[in-house]
Amino acid sequence: MAEPKKKTIVSASTGKEVKEGSAKPAKVVKEAAPVGNATPLRIGAVILWVLAIAFEILAILVYVQTIKITFMSTIVAVVILLVLDLICVIVAAQLWKKANRIDPASKKNKLKFWLWNNLGLIVAAFAFIPFIILALADKKADKKTKTIAVVVAIIALLIGGLCGYNWNPISAEEKDAAVAQISGNVYWTPFGHVYHTSVDCQALNNSDTVTTGSVEEAIAAGRERLCAFCAKRDSINTEGMLVDGDVDEVVLEEDE
């Protein structure tokens, strides 16, 4: 069996390397800085969503030639506006998701919880479907122009929808349960999807760089689930918590 790689531990609060001994870090990591405020992120997301709708309206006006562009063809202008629309939708969705990791919604009302976490998907629909319907219903447009415009809008809708959908959102209850049960810092890798309670977790054996910080920082960084290896090893009560895989039948997933 290959020996585990030597790990480089990075403090989430300082960004500096933390040296480790044979099993644990040689020095205590400084207390992590606050994860930030969700409000500015949500305001930024809303502003970008408004811009996305504005770009869609402009694309419609250019498509029906209410606004005429003289320095480029109609279809080129429409495609550019739809791409700008898509960029706004994607960036806004990521800001909204990050805000929801910092300040998650309650899961008591499942419909409200789903709607709140998937506003990115909902706005993506409003940002492209009206244009698609209008373009499909337009019988006066050139066939080639119409086809290109509809195809681009549908592709943008799919990309924006996928980026806006939150596949496994964390709830306020799940975050509170994790914070209440796990004391001290946790660890995660640059490309992993979970956090670990120990730097010596077997799921980290092949990771040469590990970041350490509080549970709140791990969740804010997109590591919303607890590693199942760590949950089982530490006998953590996972009721109400997001866990990577079945605790009784642990399967090594990522962080390799």
C-alpha positions as CSV (number, residue, x, y, z in Angstrom):
1,M,0.0,0.0,0.0
2,A,1.4,3.4,-1.0
3,E,2.4,5.8,1.7
4,P,0.2,8.9,2.1
5,K,1.6,12.0,0.6
6,K,2.9,14.7,2.9
7,K,0.2,17.3,3.4
8,T,0.4,21.0,3.2
9,I,-2.2,22.5,5.6
10,V,-3.4,26.0,4.8
11,S,-5.3,28.2,7.3
12,A,-8.5,29.5,5.9
13,S,-8.2,32.7,7.9
14,T,-4.6,33.5,7.1
15,G,-3.9,31.6,3.9
16,K,-0.6,30.6,5.3
17,E,0.9,27.1,5.5
18,V,0.6,25.4,8.9
19,K,3.3,22.9,9.6
20,E,2.3,19.5,10.9
21,G,3.9,16.9,13.0
22,S,3.7,13.1,12.8
23,A,-0.1,13.1,13.2
24,K,-1.4,16.6,13.9
25,P,-0.4,20.2,13.1
26,A,2.6,21.3,15.1
27,K,0.9,24.6,16.1
28,V,-2.7,25.7,16.7
29,V,-4.2,27.4,13.8
30,K,-5.4,30.9,14.5
31,E,-9.2,31.4,14.9
32,A,-10.7,31.8,11.4
33,A,-12.0,35.1,10.3
34,P,-15.8,35.6,9.8
35,V,-17.2,34.0,6.7
36,G,-18.7,37.3,5.6
37,N,-22.2,38.8,5.2
38,A,-24.8,37.2,2.9
39,T,-26.7,40.5,2.3
40,P,-24.1,42.1,-0.1
41,L,-24.0,38.9,-2.1
42,R,-27.8,38.8,-2.4
43,I,-27.9,42.4,-3.4
44,G,-25.3,41.7,-6.1
45,A,-27.2,38.7,-7.3
46,V,-30.4,40.7,-7.6
47,I,-28.7,43.5,-9.5
48,L,-27.2,41.0,-11.9
49,W,-30.6,39.3,-12.4
50,V,-32.1,42.7,-13.2
51,L,-29.4,43.3,-15.8
52,A,-30.0,39.8,-17.2
53,I,-33.7,40.6,-17.8
54,A,-32.7,44.0,-19.3
55,F,-30.3,42.2,-21.8
56,E,-33.2,39.9,-22.7
57,I,-35.5,42.8,-23.4
58,L,-32.8,44.4,-25.5
59,A,-32.3,41.1,-27.4
60,I,-36.1,41.0,-28.1
61,L,-36.2,44.6,-29.3
62,V,-33.2,44.0,-31.6
63,Y,-34.6,40.8,-32.8
64,V,-38.0,42.4,-33.8
65,Q,-35.9,45.3,-35.1
66,T,-37.6,47.9,-32.9
67,I,-34.0,48.8,-32.2
68,K,-31.9,48.7,-35.3
69,I,-28.2,48.1,-35.2
70,T,-26.3,49.6,-38.1
71,F,-22.7,48.4,-37.4
72,M,-23.5,44.7,-37.1
73,S,-26.0,42.2,-38.3
74,T,-29.2,41.6,-36.2
75,I,-28.3,38.0,-35.4
76,V,-24.8,38.9,-34.2
77,A,-26.3,41.6,-31.9
78,V,-28.9,39.2,-30.6
79,V,-26.3,36.5,-29.8
80,I,-24.1,39.1,-28.0
81,L,-27.0,40.2,-25.9
82,L,-28.0,36.7,-25.0
83,V,-24.4,35.8,-24.0
84,L,-24.3,38.9,-21.7
85,D,-27.7,37.8,-20.4
86,L,-26.2,34.3,-19.6
87,I,-23.1,35.7,-17.9
88,C,-25.3,37.8,-15.6
89,V,-27.5,34.8,-14.8
90,I,-24.5,32.5,-14.0
91,V,-22.6,35.0,-11.8
92,A,-25.8,36.0,-10.0
93,A,-26.6,32.3,-9.3
94,Q,-23.1,31.7,-7.8
95,L,-23.4,34.8,-5.6
96,W,-26.9,33.6,-4.4
97,K,-25.6,30.1,-3.7
98,K,-22.7,31.5,-1.6
99,A,-25.1,33.7,0.3
100,N,-27.3,30.7,1.1
101,R,-24.3,28.8,2.4
102,I,-23.5,31.7,4.7
103,D,-27.1,32.2,5.8
104,P,-29.1,29.2,4.8
105,A,-32.9,29.0,4.8
106,S,-35.0,26.9,7.1
107,K,-36.2,23.5,5.8
108,K,-39.5,23.7,7.8
109,N,-41.4,24.9,4.7
110,K,-40.1,22.6,1.9
111,L,-41.6,24.6,-0.9
112,K,-40.2,27.9,0.3
113,F,-36.9,26.2,0.9
114,W,-36.7,24.9,-2.6
115,L,-37.8,28.2,-4.2
116,W,-35.3,30.2,-2.1
117,N,-32.4,27.9,-3.0
118,N,-33.3,27.7,-6.7
119,L,-34.0,31.4,-7.6
120,G,-31.1,31.1,-10.0
121,L,-33.1,28.4,-12.0
122,I,-36.3,30.4,-11.8
123,V,-34.7,33.6,-13.0
124,A,-32.9,31.7,-15.8
125,A,-36.3,30.7,-17.1
126,F,-37.5,34.3,-17.1
127,A,-34.3,35.4,-18.7
128,F,-34.6,33.2,-21.8
129,I,-38.1,31.6,-22.2
130,P,-39.9,34.8,-23.2
131,F,-37.4,35.4,-25.9
132,I,-37.6,31.8,-27.1
133,I,-41.5,31.9,-27.2
134,L,-41.4,35.2,-29.1
135,A,-38.8,34.0,-31.6
136,L,-40.7,30.8,-32.3
137,A,-44.0,32.7,-32.8
138,D,-42.4,35.2,-35.2
139,K,-43.4,34.2,-38.7
140,K,-41.8,37.2,-40.4
141,A,-38.2,36.6,-39.3
142,D,-35.6,35.1,-41.7
143,K,-35.5,31.3,-41.2
144,K,-31.8,31.2,-40.6
145,T,-31.8,34.1,-38.2
146,K,-34.7,32.6,-36.3
147,T,-33.1,29.2,-36.1
148,I,-29.8,30.6,-34.8
149,A,-31.5,32.9,-32.3
150,V,-33.7,30.1,-30.9
151,V,-30.8,27.6,-30.6
152,V,-28.6,30.0,-28.8
153,A,-31.4,31.0,-26.4
154,I,-32.2,27.3,-25.7
155,I,-28.5,26.5,-25.0
156,A,-28.2,29.6,-22.8
157,L,-31.4,28.5,-20.9
158,L,-29.9,25.0,-20.3
159,I,-26.6,26.3,-19.1
160,G,-28.1,29.0,-17.0
161,G,-30.6,26.6,-15.5
162,L,-28.0,24.0,-14.6
163,C,-25.8,26.7,-13.0
164,G,-28.7,28.1,-11.1
165,Y,-30.1,24.9,-9.8
166,N,-28.9,24.0,-6.3
167,W,-28.5,20.2,-6.2
168,N,-28.0,19.7,-2.5
169,P,-28.6,22.9,-0.6
170,I,-27.8,23.0,3.1
171,S,-30.6,24.1,5.5
172,A,-30.3,26.3,8.6
173,E,-31.1,23.2,10.7
174,E,-28.3,21.2,9.1
175,K,-25.8,23.9,9.5
176,D,-26.7,24.5,13.1
177,A,-26.5,20.8,13.9
178,A,-23.0,20.6,12.3
179,V,-21.8,23.7,14.2
180,A,-23.2,22.4,17.5
181,Q,-21.7,18.9,17.2
182,I,-18.2,19.7,15.8
183,S,-15.9,21.7,17.8
184,G,-12.5,23.0,16.6
185,N,-11.3,23.3,13.0
186,V,-12.1,21.0,10.1
187,Y,-10.2,20.2,6.9
188,W,-11.0,20.2,3.2
189,T,-9.2,19.9,-0.1
190,P,-9.1,22.4,-3.0
191,F,-11.4,20.3,-5.2
192,G,-13.2,18.1,-2.7
193,H,-16.9,18.4,-1.8
194,V,-16.8,17.5,1.9
195,Y,-15.1,18.6,5.1
196,H,-13.2,16.3,7.6
197,T,-12.8,16.5,11.3
198,S,-9.2,15.1,11.1
199,V,-6.3,15.8,8.9
200,D,-5.4,12.1,9.1
201,C,-8.7,11.0,7.6
202,Q,-8.1,8.2,5.1
203,A,-10.0,10.1,2.5
204,L,-7.2,12.7,2.6
205,N,-4.4,10.2,2.1
206,N,-3.8,11.2,-1.5
207,S,-4.3,14.9,-1.0
208,D,-1.1,17.0,-0.7
209,T,-2.8,20.3,0.1
210,V,-5.4,20.7,2.8
211,T,-7.2,23.8,4.0
212,T,-8.3,24.2,7.6
213,G,-10.9,26.4,9.1
214,S,-14.2,26.4,11.1
215,V,-17.3,24.4,10.1
216,E,-18.9,27.7,9.0
217,E,-15.9,28.5,6.7
218,A,-16.0,25.0,5.2
219,I,-19.7,25.3,4.4
220,A,-19.2,28.8,3.0
221,A,-16.5,27.4,0.8
222,G,-18.9,24.9,-0.7
223,R,-18.0,21.9,1.5
224,E,-21.5,21.4,2.9
225,R,-21.3,17.8,3.9
226,L,-19.3,15.9,6.6
227,C,-17.1,13.1,5.5
228,A,-18.7,9.8,6.3
229,F,-15.4,8.3,7.4
230,C,-15.0,11.1,10.0
231,A,-18.6,10.8,11.1
232,K,-18.2,7.1,11.7
233,R,-14.8,7.3,13.4
234,D,-15.8,10.1,15.7
235,S,-19.3,8.6,16.4
236,I,-20.9,11.9,15.5
237,N,-24.7,11.9,15.6
238,T,-25.5,12.8,12.0
239,E,-29.2,13.3,12.5
240,G,-30.1,16.6,10.8
241,M,-26.6,16.9,9.2
242,L,-25.5,16.5,5.6
243,V,-23.1,13.5,5.4
244,D,-21.1,12.2,2.5
245,G,-22.6,8.8,1.9
246,D,-24.0,6.2,4.2
247,V,-22.3,6.2,7.6
248,D,-22.7,2.4,8.0
249,E,-21.5,1.6,4.5
250,V,-18.8,4.1,3.8
251,V,-17.6,4.5,0.2
252,L,-14.5,6.5,-0.7
253,E,-15.8,9.2,-3.0
254,E,-13.4,12.1,-3.6
255,D,-10.6,14.1,-2.0
256,E,-8.1,11.7,-3.7
